Amino acid sequence: MKLPGQEESDISSASENVPTGELDSGPGSGLSPDGPLDTDSRELEVPKDPPLFIQLNELLGWPHAPEWKETGRWVLFEEKLEVGAGRWSTPHVPTMALPSLQKLRSLLAKGLVLLDCPALSLQELTEQVTRVESLSPELRGKLKALLLQRPQHLIQTPCTSPCWGSAHPREASQEEEAPLKEQHQNPLRQKFAAGAEAGAVLAGQLGFLEQPLGVFVRLRDPVVLGPLIEVPLPSRFFCLLLGPPTLGRGYHEMGRAVAILLSDLQFQWRVRRASSLHDLLAALDAFLEEVTVLPPGRWDPTARIPPPKCLPSEHKRLPSQLRVAKGPSVRRRTSAEDRHGRRQHAANPELRRTGRLFGGLVQDVRRKASWYPSDFLDALHPQCFSAVLYIYLATITNAITFGGLLGEATDGAQGVLESFLGTAVTGAAFCLIAGQPLTILSSTGPVLVFERLLFSFSRDHSLDYLPFRLWVGIWVAIFCLVLVATEASVLVRYFTRFTEEGFCALISLIFIYDAVGKMLTLTHAYPIQRPGSPTYGCLCQYPDPGGNESQWTSTNPKDRDDILSMDLGLVNASLLPPPECAQRGGHPRGPGCHTVPDIAFFSILLFLTSFLFAMALKHVKTSRFFPSVVRKMLGDFSSVLAILLGCGLDAFLGLATPKLMVPREFKPTLPGRGWLVSPFGANPWWLSVAAALPALLLSILIFMDQQITGVILNRAEYRLRKGAGFHLDLFCVAVLMPFTSALGLPWYVSATVISLAHMDSLRRESRACAPGEAPSFLGIREQRLTGLAVFILTGISIFLAPILKFIPMPLLYGIFLYMGVTAISSIQFTKRVQLLLIPAKHQPDLLFLRHVPLSRVHLFTAIQLACLGLLWIIKSTPAAIIFPIMLLGLVGVRKALEWVFSPQELLWLDELMPEKERSIPEKGVEPEYSFSGSDSEDSELMYQPKAPEINISVN
């Protein structure tokens, strides 16, 4: 875009005036355009130019009582003063009219430009800017007095109402140039990093001026200009735009134009290095070349554009010479990443074969040994204490939920006590010796499904379950050690999003199906009938002579045996009614009696309450209600709060809902057995060898469950400095397997959801960020102490059995449903399934829809649905025990998709497998990966977030 009178050579002059040394280093030698915006900037160069805070002071009240008043401020985004409301607006993307830029350019071309001005105070600066030939001595004096007036600032403090600094404008003497108290107390100071600078823009209408006055100053040394800026930052730039009264707000808009220019990193980089007026105008012209014009009548100029979630990379905006000089390094970096900001698997040193037995394990041990002391020292931070509390509550919630469900799946062979004990012991041991100590071991959905299948197989074939399970665990340990010895963990390179989503979707649907199925079983046992119907009865609770609570259920004799035979978590059941319970016409008498319809109704009520309440709290986390700290706390503790609410409701109403079955003493849940499981029991000796077959299937399942979690946790975007430990982690799981099997404890692998929550609670983010800008993600606080403390507290929680027995089972079913729904809603597969039902014109603007034809997207989704349906059918048949092999088959299906879809389509819908990555020449993907293409090329990848989004759920 050219302005009238603009020279053709101005555009390229910005780069021509850059010194040779700076041309080689690029803008990174100053405020790198990749600096605060690109999270990988530290890999390229260290930015040196400090961030800039720009403030617009407008002259108001002429001619009666002229005063300077702050009306706008910028760092990256604009904040306008809302005068009527007495507050600052929300940060938004600034927009301006093109004529304001045209007028500004003309004014600067005719005005005064002072580069490297030696002024050291506001007094000296006013002396410099008033030395304009067109001003008489008298006008210079008036203008100087006006510039020395203290401006009004709206300073909003968190504990007090907004206050106007310098409510009575007056001339500031040299002794009064020190910053005001309100400036030092301004909470906006916390938004700036050390070394931040400021720029002041003064604009307005002045009646005694006959012609416009434009002054642009770049100070040689930044200096605090007293009360001129609302934050006591040293000022680097000063711009004065004054003129005779005119119609409209021309000078206000020109002042905004200067502030917007200075808030642009490219213009700022150029103007910091400008050596003449020609360079300044060239920087403005370069900015104009990138301006996007919105046609009038197509949008509302008063609308405020919210800041984007992720700012685009500045590399594409570099001058051509700098782009050429810097391009190779950027291409080298981007070629090592895929479309989603992830490193290619082949670049991960932990996933390279050594060719030696246990070679990968030895390398993991050596790599982690050097970090072992810092794994404890790095935990000495207040953030770790809050992480311990958060993950502890999440861990015991998981232990209670899976312990109760495991007790039902195994008819009481295992329960909550075993779940607590196993979680504490195995988790603490894993945190001490594992390769990735941020991982949280727990019971998971896939293992729970296999436990149910194994128990059903044992029951159907009259086998002693726990001894059979012991031999399965021993064989699993052997198979896992073989996998460690042969470095099988490198195969995780083939676990792409296709495999992860299929795995997650299957487990999520199992969670949802089982939760709803449990409630349907409960309503079948206690059907809701009208009073007087044959199945209408009562359930009474009363203390027996031993002091324990007993229950008596009275219903139709035909249905009584079926109801009492169902395991619904009731503590005890007796066929003899207590003397206090007498029925007349089906209506119970006695304080502990509840009608059977009450049980079904209130169980459904608690089930829905826990699910809906947990879902509501999860959505509060991303809503606009409450402060961010409160939102995060409510979202993180949604499951805990839902259980507490349900328990309180159950206790308040005195309901007789089925409760969690927990032992009253520290002993196994199954009566009559000790802690050590007998190797054979009632089983024949040859079963110890036959157990190798189900153990092989379980080994595949554990390998996939453990390593998929490891792949998710160790992605490059999490910026883990201490590396992964795939081989060492699998070795730890293998060693712990015989221990848990011998004690009859649940089997444990890495729990994705809790592990990701653990990492999320240890996120390191930049404290200084511009208003409207998301904090920069700096990495994870890697250490072992938080996990160790969590599992020690979990072990102490074993003595909470007297409290846990009051938890209603429908609450746990609701949490189970919540986990399944949140897990399946967090994957891209769900979004693509929704696209099947949405007309094309109403579909969301998803990135892969811009690059892949809709028919190909639907074909990819249909293949995933077919695989999921096949897995579900197999799980529902007598051959369900082989479903781990079918999960592994997802990798083969994904490999076969390379014959159906092009590499470009798989890049957007999934990921490339290692061999396919190497087979694609670098030139073939360079236009898609680099930002050096033409302006007409799409650049959506620049908007992809580099910080991880902890949202995947496979638990």
Number of C-alpha atoms within 10 A of each C-alpha: 11 12 14 7 7 15 12 10 9 19 22 17 18 24 21 14 17 18 10 11 9 15 20 16 15 24 27 23 17 21 22 26 24 22 23 19 18 21 17 17 16 13 10 15 17 15 18 14 20 16 22 27 26 29 27 25 26 25 24 16 14 13 11 7 9 16 21 24 24 21 21 21 28 27 25 25 20 27 22 18 19 12 11 6 8 14 17 19 15 15 22 21 16 20 18 14 14 13 13 19 22 16 16 20 21 16 17 19 16 13 18 22 19 20 20 17 18 15 19 15 16 21 19 13 19 18 14 18 22 22 13 15 9 13 16 11 13 9 14 19 14 12 18 19 15 18 24 22 20 24 25 24 25 22 22 19 14 9 6 8 11 15 16 16 20 17 13 12 18 14 15 18 12 13 7 12 18 14 18 17 11 21 20 14 14 17 14 17 17 12 16 21 15 12 12 17 23 27 26 24 28 25 26 25 24 23 14 13 16 12 14 16 22 23 23 21 22 22 20 15 13 21 19 21 22 26 26 27 28 25 26 24 25 20 24 25 27 20 23 21 25 24 19 15 19 11 5 8 13 19 25 21 20 26 29 29 23 25 25 22 20 25 23 17 24 21 20 20 21 22 24 19 17 21 15 14 19 15 23 25 23 26 26 22 26 21 17 18 12 11 11 9 10 11 7 8 7 7 9 8 12 7 9 15 11 13 19 13 12 16 16 19 19 18 21 19 19 17 19 14 15 19 18 14 13 20 18 12 13 17 16 12 16 19 19 16 16 18 19 15 19 17 18 19 27 17 12 16 13 20 21 16 14 14 10 12 13 19 16 28 25 14 17 22 16 11 17 20 14 11 15 15 12 14 20 14 12 14 18 13 10 8 15 20 14 14 19 22 15 19 25 22 18 22 25 25 18 26 25 21 22 24 27 26 27 24 25 19 21 20 15 21 20 23 30 30 30 27 28 27 21 28 29 28 18 25 28 25 16 26 25 16 18 26 26 26 25 27 29 31 29 28 24 22 22 25 18 19 19 20 20 19 20 22 21 16 15 16 13 9 9 11 18 16 20 24 23 26 24 25 24 29 27 23 26 28 24 20 20 24 20 16 19 24 18 20 23 17 25 21 12 18 18 19 20 19 17 23 23 23 23 20 21 25 26 22 23 27 18 20 25 19 14 17 22 17 13 16 19 15 13 21 18 12 20 23 18 18 15 10 14 11 12 14 22 21 24 25 23 25 21 20 12 11 8 6 8 10 14 18 23 20 22 22 21 13 10 10 14 15 12 10 16 16 10 12 15 20 21 18 17 12 16 11 12 10 17 17 8 13 18 15 14 7 10 18 15 19 15 15 12 18 24 22 23 25 21 19 23 23 16 18 25 20 17 26 25 20 21 30 25 17 21 26 20 15 22 22 15 20 21 12 12 10 10 12 10 14 9 13 19 17 15 21 19 21 18 26 29 19 17 25 24 15 17 23 18 14 16 21 14 9 9 12 17 24 26 22 20 29 27 26 19 13 12 12 14 23 22 16 10 7 13 13 13 14 17 16 16 18 14 13 15 11 11 9 15 19 11 14 19 20 14 19 21 20 19 27 25 21 22 24 24 22 25 22 23 21 23 24 18 16 21 17 18 21 20 22 16 17 12 17 19 25 25 27 30 24 27 27 22 21 25 28 18 23 25 22 20 23 22 20 18 27 26 26 25 25 28 27 24 25 22 23 25 22 21 24 23 19 19 22 16 16 14 13 12 17 19 22 21 19 19 16 17 18 17 16 20 19 21 23 25 26 22 27 27 23 19 24 29 17 18 24 20 12 15 20 15 12 18 12 9 18 19 18 23 26 26 30 31 29 29 30 31 28 26 25 22 27 19 17 22 23 16 18 20 16 22 14 15 19 16 11 18 16 9 12 8 10 6 8 13 11 8 10 13 17 16 12 14 16 11 15 10 15 19 15 13 21 21 15 14 22 16 11 19 20 13 14 22 17 13 16 20 12 9 10 11 18 21 20 24 23 16 18 21 17 15 22 18 13 15 23 15 11 15 15 9 13 15 10 20 17 20 20 19 19 25 21 24 26 21 14 10 12 18 11 8 11 9 14 10 10 13 15 15 20 23 21 24 21 14 10 11 6 11 14 20 12 17 20 13 17 17 20 20 16 11 15 15 20 26 29 24
